[in-house]
Amino acid sequence: MAIIVKSLPLCYGLNWCNEIITFKPCDDTCSFFNEASLHDYCVIGAGPAGLQMAYYLSMAKRDYVVFERSNISGFFFSIYPRHRRLISINKRFTGRTNKEFNLRHDWNSLLSHDQQLVFREYSSEFFPNADDMVRYLNDFQRKLAIRVQYNTDIRNVTRVWNDVDKVHRFSMRDQRNLTYSCNTVIVSTGLWLLNAPEFPGSRLVEGYETVDIDPKLFEGQNVLILGRGNSAFETADALYGRTNLIHMVSRSRARLSWSTHYVGDLRAINNGLLDTYQLKSLDGLLEAPVEDMELEKKSDGRIHVKFPSFERQVHSPTSESDLDNFSLREGYHHVIRCLGFNFDDSLFDKDILPIKGHGRKAKYPAIKQNLESFSVPGLYFAGTITHSLDYRKSAGGFIHGFRYTVRMLHKLLEYRNHNVQWPSYRQSIVDLLNTIVKRINEAAGLYQMFGSLADIILLQKNNTEFEVLEEFPVQLLHQLPKLTGHLVDKFFVIIMEYGPDFSGPDKDTFRPDRATGDPLEAHRSNFLHPVFYFYTKLPTEAEMSSKPPNWILPRPQRLHHVLEDFLTTWTAPQSHILPLRRFLEYCIGNDLRQLMFATFPHTCPCKFNLRQPSQQQNASNFPRLIWICYEGSKRDI
């Protein structure tokens, strides 16, 4: 499918094309093509993560270049998903005008200062077409003048010692054998390498990347799909209305995202085959290791399946009668592989080849909590390929999550490379409750990267002021001064968490007691809710590494759960605000009400006398009155 993108730069600042996209190299006079071109930052890959990182480097006026091997940004989305429907939510209406709040429910937009560069301006579909994502990403690059060098296939990335400057630098070449050097490399290439295991008969398999997507070609045929993820179910969903039957085989069972709360699991929009399986309409799912199967095309023209290792284990000796009820005995006209993608490390020289993760994370590079390679200093990763840090725990593998981890990485690099402190703002302790309530009800980074990014509130000047550091990586808490340039004494950590009983293999997500509405039972909240940790000193590295596996942080001096809320709006005076205020007062050792009264005028637009409460302003309705007075005094939440 040809994709038309108007005013698309083939090479930044040189060639422009308004025609159907073709692979057209830039002119060799392009300034980026100078031999041994040196930059502070080289970003490899102009997908969503690469563009997001480049945006922040550009805003900070850093010397950078983005290399992209194709001639468009977001080339992955010009091919995948094959049936073109994204599963990332494009929620255009929330009833709010607050941009930060709306990003809690916008899974496609990147972060920028341009109010028009939001995805809802590009599609009206709740699950948009992938072509709209391509158009959006290229507009993002063009309108923000992000420096992307297209048609540049980077390879031979290595790290060399520079005798002149006495530092290590990265060196790399492109397909024209031109050399580039930089101090820091950020790889944002995504997952591209097809997971295509070889086994006897695997040549008979059609790949997700090449299989014909016209459902008419599958009418009246038997189809076997290898895989159990969204690409497998996307394929099944497109075909099952035309086929005789569809069977699916994978090592693990299907996991439903609404049950696990992991957006990478099977989404409801793709799970139509589960209905036809459970309602006995010929389709079905089986669990078996794909690598152990054998395929053979027989005289009937169908592809037949065997699992010799299983047969030897269960049936000994083997005979035809032993296997006459084998589930996959029908034979198939098509076997389609939909087993996902892995990280492609072929762009690196073998001397700095990044190590891979282990087990289920083997498809990702192994990285530290600051997104730096475990094995190569100065080599960072961004986007989907950093998902090993929060795999099956949060949203770091998807745009609505990694746009915040990319911003986090930029802040870390600003201090490490340029001595620019982590951004913060300082306020009087009088505004503590108001500031916190605003953040827990609006902040999108905390909401999307639950359990991973946290707001840190540093108490200053004998608890008379506080300083806020937004969206800090919580697993690096013990290194906060070293990574941000901020001194730490007493502090709060604010993070979003699900309850431990929210989901699991044997959990009923819709059970009657799935939620609590009792403020005294807030610590039993299952759905997403704010959690406050109060520390009088930084946890040590040993404490961080020795905490129980299911704990996000080591044991604090004080812990407070804000009661879960059906509307995910934590503004109820009695259920949310009053318990939170009492927790904060206990930690800081002061009565926030007295501090608030000292700063308010004698009266507010609510017509209450704040310094001389009347008799009807009793303790039971006090939190409600304070909330009204916040609004009356324009302390906007």
Number of C-alpha atoms within 10 A of each C-alpha: 6 9 15 16 18 16 14 22 25 25 24 22 14 12 15 14 15 11 12 10 16 14 12 14 14 20 12 10 9 14 13 20 18 13 13 15 14 20 17 15 20 23 26 26 29 34 24 31 32 28 29 29 26 29 24 19 20 17 12 11 9 15 14 21 23 25 25 25 20 21 23 29 31 26 19 18 20 20 15 16 19 19 16 17 16 23 22 18 15 21 19 17 11 12 7 9 9 10 13 16 18 19 22 19 19 24 20 25 21 23 20 15 9 10 8 11 19 20 22 19 12 17 17 13 14 14 16 21 19 22 22 18 23 24 22 26 25 25 18 25 24 18 10 18 15 24 23 30 27 24 20 24 18 23 18 18 23 19 22 12 12 11 8 6 8 8 10 16 19 22 21 21 20 19 12 11 13 16 20 21 23 22 18 21 24 23 22 27 27 25 17 13 14 17 15 16 10 14 13 13 15 17 10 14 19 16 18 22 15 10 15 13 14 11 14 12 12 19 15 13 15 22 24 25 25 24 25 24 22 24 21 24 25 25 21 25 19 15 22 22 16 16 18 16 22 27 22 24 21 21 14 13 14 19 18 17 14 15 18 19 20 18 18 19 18 24 20 13 14 19 18 15 23 17 12 16 16 12 11 10 13 12 23 20 21 17 14 17 15 18 15 14 18 18 19 17 15 10 7 9 11 17 24 19 21 16 15 14 12 13 15 11 10 11 13 9 9 13 10 7 7 13 12 9 9 10 12 15 13 11 20 20 16 19 26 22 26 26 22 20 15 19 19 17 18 13 17 17 15 12 11 15 17 19 16 19 14 12 7 9 15 14 21 26 26 24 24 16 18 19 25 21 20 17 15 16 13 17 20 22 27 30 28 22 27 29 25 25 21 16 16 16 18 23 26 28 24 22 22 25 26 26 28 26 29 25 21 22 22 20 19 22 22 19 17 15 11 10 13 14 17 21 13 13 10 14 14 15 22 20 16 20 17 17 16 17 18 15 20 24 18 20 19 23 29 27 29 26 26 23 25 28 26 26 24 26 23 21 22 19 9 10 16 15 16 23 19 20 18 21 22 27 21 21 20 17 19 17 14 19 14 12 21 22 15 15 10 15 12 18 23 23 22 26 26 24 23 20 15 13 14 20 19 13 8 6 13 14 18 11 8 7 9 16 21 18 14 13 18 12 14 21 18 21 26 21 23 20 24 23 21 22 19 22 20 15 13 17 16 13 13 10 14 18 12 11 13 12 8 7 11 15 20 17 16 16 11 15 15 17 25 23 31 29 19 12 6 15 14 20 18 14 19 15 20 21 22 17 20 21 18 13 18 20 15 12 18 17 10 15 14 19 14 11 15 19 15 13 10 14 12 13 15 17 11 14 10 16 13 20 14 11 11 10 7 9 16 11 10 12 12 17 22 18 18 17 18 18 20 18 15 15 15 11 14 11 16
